[in-house]
Amino acid sequence: MLAVPAILSAQPSIQPKGILNASGYQNQLAPDTVFVIFGSAMGPATIQTASAPYPSSLAGTSVTFTPQAGGTPVTAKMVYSVATQIAGLLPSSITPGSYGVTVTYQNQSSASETVTVVPRSLGIATSNSGGTGAAQATIGNVSGGISLARMTAGNTSFGGYNWTLTPAHPGDTVVLWGTGGGADAANDTGGSSGDQTAAGNFTVSVAGSTVVPSYSGTSSGYSGLWQVNFVVPSNAVADCFAPVVVTGGGVQSNAVTIAIAATGQASCSTTISPSTLSKLDSGTGTITMAGLILGENDISGSLQYVVGGVINQYTVAEFLIPFSGPKVDKCTILHELYSGKEPSAPDAQLDAGSMTFTGPGASLAVPKVEGLLYNAALSSVAAGGTYTLTATGGSQVAPFSVSTTFLNSFTVTNLGSLAVVNRAQPLTVNWTGSGFDTVQIAINTTTLTNPTVNSIIVNCAIPASLGTYTIPAAALAYLTPGSAQFQVTGENTGGAALSAESTTTPNSTIKLANGNLVDFGGWGPYIDHFITATVQ
């Protein structure tokens, strides 16, 4: 009995920076936004939900926004309440500015947490419900809009509807859903004032093109719900991770992706199996990736040659993390802040038995050096030489033998000028050589404040034929000032999609012990130039 009053009197607490747009998870809000607050002791142990029109108090929970410049406090409408997370609707009448936010539960109030309210800050809903990765988008001209933009064709049933799954195609009308597009007093109670495209100067950046949406506004019948309708450009190319950003009122939304297929194709990739694409779409199951390499590493002028690699197993969510970050032109940004296991790291390494390596002037075993990581140093690799990697097979990977032809040459002609990176200025990388199809430029700034790791990688995947690429300042701006690892790599990817850490290089050779093919990867050659740079 003595414990009951202690529980009832617990003071609500808001997690630092724990007030977010419910769709995009950005930390600034707009009028008519559905928001979430993370914390503790903010509501009952079992979630309580409200129906529109939403009340100002739910199960003893209420949220107050007090202007820091002075003025009348604003009470939010309540959507749901549970001890660790609550959601509310910010009224359209609120004035942009800085606010102190407090949560009151059972007459106990939290300390104030500051949040900024701006005229427009659209958050796009995503499949993972976390504001990153694939947009939870529909296609207006497919199945009467009862469709979801996904990597490959299929269908699923929920909410009483049979939804068509399909990638978007050039000319399709894609509908993005979310919250935070701006004030609409009619929508506070479920109505809509209609299109705000012109009023908010809304644009959509999709797959490198900027288009004006055909509709940007609230959706009638749902308080706080916004939709942005746009047509996929006719010149859009197939891409399983085509970047999409909406700008309204000069403020960018969270960065998301949509899958785009070529006209007449049922999948965003003709080289990745539909079964693998379906796994990526579902967000469940495991992904195996064979990261087997034959490489020449130029480390500040010192040449090292290596053969080996690893066969990794990921959850789908882990595998997709490096593809889900912001994208600037041809660059993808991966930002991971963590302690303990890296979020995008694999869960397991698979046993392929013993490996041997043969080719011009070489015949040797490739031993396991750390767990199931295979690695052997080589004295050299012949330009244009054909090499073979053979595995006896193990408990998890079937026997295999794969061959590859090494690159003829790859030189970064302005390597010395890359030692200093000014985040405010674009940076150009030039190269020459032959025998490779892609150049990857990766800049990694990782800082450690024990036990927290703050890792930021900017990775740009460029067609080798261009011979040059200028990294936009907008991409470099993500980096942390200080020391950086700067790598420029020439490799063969077979038209894969590349991220800050992973590649979707298709594979049709390496099998698992259960008879299934690995989902991605294989054995590939590369030449890498590596320097330590200073980021300013």
Secondary structure, 3 states (H helix, E strand, C coil): CCHHHHHHCCCCEEEEEEEEECCCCCCEECCCCEEEEEEECCCCCCCEECCCCCCCCECCEEEEEEECCCCCCEECEEEEEECCEEEEECCCCCCCEEEEEEEEECCEECCCEEEEECCCCCEECECCCCCCCEECCEECCCHHHCEEECCECEEEEECCEEEEEECECCCCEEEEEEECCCCCHHHHHCCCCCCCCCCCCCEEEECCEEECCCEEEECCCCCCCEEEEEECCCCCCCEEEEEEEEEECCEECCCEEEEECCCCCCECCCCCCHHHHHHHHHCCCEEEEEEEEEEEEEECCEEEEEEEEEEEEEEHHHHHHHHCCCEECCEEEEEEEECCCCCCCCCEECCCCCEEEEECCEEEEECEEECCEEEEEECCCCCCCEEEEEECCCCCECCEEEEEECCCEEEECCHHHHCEECCCCCEEEEEEEECCCEEEEEEEEEEEECCEEEEEEEEEEEEHHHCEEEECHHHHCCCCCEEEEEEEEEECCCCCCECCCCECCCCCCCEECCCCECCEEEEEEEEEEEEEEEEC
